[in-house]
Amino acid sequence: MALDTDAVRQIAHLARVRVPEADLEVLAGELSNILTWVEQLNDVATEDVPAMTSAVAVSLPMREDKVNEGDHEDAILANAPDRVRDFFAVPKVVD
Amino acid sequence: MSLIKGRTSDWEIVIGMEIHAQVTSAAKLFSGAATEFGAEPNTQVSLVDVAFPGMLPVINKRCIEQAVRTGLGLNAQINLHSVFDRKNYFYPDLPAGYQISQYKDPIVGEGMVTVDLDTGETRKIGIERLHLEQDAGKLIHDMDPKHTIVDLNRAGVALMEIVSKPDMRSADEAAIFLTKLRSILRYLGTCDGNMEQGSMRADVNVSVRKPGGELGTRCEIKNVNSIRFVKQAIEHEARRQIEIIEDGGDVDQETRLFDPVRGETRAMRSKEEAHDYRYFPDPDLLPLELEKDWVEKIKASLPELPDSKKARFISDYGLAESDAAIIVADREDADFFEAVAVGRKDPKLAANWVINELYGRLNKAGMARSETPVTAEKLSDLLALIESGDISGRIAKAVFDEMFDTGEAADSIVEEKGLKQINDIGAIETIVDQLIVDNPQQAAQVKEQPKVMGWFVGQVMKATQGQANPGVVNEVLKNKLVG
């Protein structure tokens, strides 16, 4: 599978990664190579094999419906780039 | 079929809904932070909710149970295998940059809700699916001049997204469906249905077409937070689309917002940002496998739901369909009615009293039904006095007013004020004899003019301050005057 520069530009935008226009061509080539390499898996017959989600037989761990965390807004906000009182503050977004 | 008239032809509206219903639980879907509404900002946030590095989600078993319970209440298929996916997008209300949701393999599949339309018809509205997902945080735009500020208390709270099939054909039907769905969720105890607090909100898909024709292009109206607004939004949006088409234009498929102040929908500004969520299975979470026995156990614990309760009230208590519908809409109301009706000879009378007298008085006083000063037991005692003939229905209303104001018991009010009905034939005969003596003309007229009888009844009631048993009065008058 080959990616073109438009696809790479779009993926970069969705991931909020700034990619200079000049690098798109190179990245498209590299990403296409990776995809082509992974595509080798298509050669394996997997029609009758159920998807494997874990290498060991474990089931999804669950928690009880108990409140055991909270009231640490200062810790939560400690690394925030900006705050207004006990809120995170971000540039205005309106819709 | 309900159609709306355009300039060139009739149009049919096609409506489907996605309802976000907050799961009733103490803690969030994947963390141990609290879900309570109205807490101080960012006090109910765990390190998982704020997506600190290395934090892993652990699913809340109660939330799964609630989703299954809801699925069963919607007569839906429960999927024993379901998968949590990441829905990727960047927005300040979403710390992780993705929402954990269910995409290809939801926990609940197709189901069905039966609604009663105003016309007396019933209609089945299909449920497409129900899946579990995380709520986002809350953005506040008007508290700081330069910033949008973010409260993450709601981030990570469990939501059920319930998707209907496009089976509704008018704004009224959509409102009735939403009301019914809310009623079912409240019966099940899986969502409190408080739309004002945002614990239930609807995305409404609207399109129009020539009756029975091919489906038109739909618009999605996001986040409508009251049933009244759902109706208004649909009505406005359908009109808007019809006008575009009749003017020879095409409806753009887009996401719109409803503005309750102006009563109209408008396009969202971010619409050009094509949604590309790049869903993939969340590698932090194994697939959710449910035990059949566990699902069966939940099924066995379901309460009686509004439809079966209504059917039972009609067959066991002989209620009229419309009365039963009013009473079962709310589980507390239904329980209240049963507490009044149990042991009463005439449950229909009980329904009348609950709906007309009690609800009427509560509405007038602007009180919630839970605030009633007349308890079910006290109302039942009042009705017992009517049934035993101790007081007439008319006196009972006066007693009820007193009970409503003071909260006192019916028998003590009747006792105190001497309101007991006069059933004594002898006493009534004495009054009637006196009336005949005093009004010979009227007495002579009765045979020709039966309505003069009514005048005598009125006179007896007047003489007894309304306490004479009307049945006995009629009997005595008939004997004395008609013979």
Boltz contact constraints between the chains, C-beta under 6 A:
constraints:
  - contact:
      token1: [A, 14]
      token2: [B, 276]
      max_distance: 6.0
  - contact:
      token1: [A, 16]
      token2: [B, 90]
      max_distance: 6.0
  - contact:
      token1: [A, 53]
      token2: [B, 286]
      max_distance: 6.0
  - contact:
      token1: [A, 53]
      token2: [B, 287]
      max_distance: 6.0
  - contact:
      token1: [A, 59]
      token2: [B, 289]
      max_distance: 6.0
  - contact:
      token1: [A, 60]
      token2: [B, 286]
      max_distance: 6.0
  - contact:
      token1: [A, 60]
      token2: [B, 288]
      max_distance: 6.0
  - contact:
      token1: [A, 61]
      token2: [B, 58]
      max_distance: 6.0
  - contact:
      token1: [A, 62]
      token2: [B, 59]
      max_distance: 6.0
  - contact:
      token1: [A, 62]
      token2: [B, 61]
      max_distance: 6.0
  - contact:
      token1: [A, 63]
      token2: [B, 58]
      max_distance: 6.0
  - contact:
      token1: [A, 63]
      token2: [B, 60]
      max_distance: 6.0
  - contact:
      token1: [A, 65]
      token2: [B, 25]
      max_distance: 6.0
  - contact:
      token1: [A, 65]
      token2: [B, 26]
      max_distance: 6.0
  - contact:
      token1: [A, 65]
      token2: [B, 27]
      max_distance: 6.0
  - contact:
      token1: [A, 65]
      token2: [B, 60]
      max_distance: 6.0
  - contact:
      token1: [A, 65]
      token2: [B, 62]
      max_distance: 6.0
  - contact:
      token1: [A, 67]
      token2: [B, 26]
      max_distance: 6.0
  - contact:
      token1: [A, 67]
      token2: [B, 27]
      max_distance: 6.0
  - contact:
      token1: [A, 67]
      token2: [B, 32]
      max_distance: 6.0
  - contact:
      token1: [A, 67]
      token2: [B, 34]
      max_distance: 6.0
  - contact:
      token1: [A, 68]
      token2: [B, 32]
      max_distance: 6.0
  - contact:
      token1: [A, 69]
      token2: [B, 32]
      max_distance: 6.0
  - contact:
      token1: [A, 69]
      token2: [B, 33]
      max_distance: 6.0
  - contact:
      token1: [A, 69]
      token2: [B, 46]
      max_distance: 6.0
  - contact:
      token1: [A, 70]
      token2: [B, 33]
      max_distance: 6.0
  - contact:
      token1: [A, 70]
      token2: [B, 34]
      max_distance: 6.0
  - contact:
      token1: [A, 70]
      token2: [B, 43]
      max_distance: 6.0
  - contact:
      token1: [A, 70]
      token2: [B, 44]
      max_distance: 6.0
  - contact:
      token1: [A, 71]
      token2: [B, 43]
      max_distance: 6.0
  - contact:
      token1: [A, 73]
      token2: [B, 42]
      max_distance: 6.0
  - contact:
      token1: [A, 73]
      token2: [B, 43]
      max_distance: 6.0
  - contact:
      token1: [A, 76]
      token2: [B, 42]
      max_distance: 6.0
  - contact:
      token1: [A, 76]
      token2: [B, 45]
      max_distance: 6.0
  - contact:
      token1: [A, 76]
      token2: [B, 50]
      max_distance: 6.0
  - contact:
      token1: [A, 84]
      token2: [B, 144]
      max_distance: 6.0
  - contact:
      token1: [A, 84]
      token2: [B, 147]
      max_distance: 6.0
  - contact:
      token1: [A, 84]
      token2: [B, 149]
      max_distance: 6.0
  - contact:
      token1: [A, 86]
      token2: [B, 41]
      max_distance: 6.0
  - contact:
      token1: [A, 86]
      token2: [B, 42]
      max_distance: 6.0
  - contact:
      token1: [A, 87]
      token2: [B, 41]
      max_distance: 6.0
  - contact:
      token1: [A, 87]
      token2: [B, 149]
      max_distance: 6.0
  - contact:
      token1: [A, 87]
      token2: [B, 150]
      max_distance: 6.0
  - contact:
      token1: [A, 87]
      token2: [B, 151]
      max_distance: 6.0
  - contact:
      token1: [A, 88]
      token2: [B, 150]
      max_distance: 6.0
  - contact:
      token1: [A, 89]
      token2: [B, 147]
      max_distance: 6.0
  - contact:
      token1: [A, 89]
      token2: [B, 149]
      max_distance: 6.0
  - contact:
      token1: [A, 90]
      token2: [B, 92]
      max_distance: 6.0
  - contact:
      token1: [A, 90]
      token2: [B, 148]
      max_distance: 6.0
  - contact:
      token1: [A, 92]
      token2: [B, 148]
      max_distance: 6.0
  - contact:
      token1: [A, 93]
      token2: [B, 148]
      max_distance: 6.0
  - contact:
      token1: [A, 94]
      token2: [B, 141]
      max_distance: 6.0
  - contact:
      token1: [A, 95]
      token2: [B, 268]
      max_distance: 6.0
  - contact:
      token1: [A, 95]
      token2: [B, 269]
      max_distance: 6.0
  - contact:
      token1: [A, 95]
      token2: [B, 270]
      max_distance: 6.0
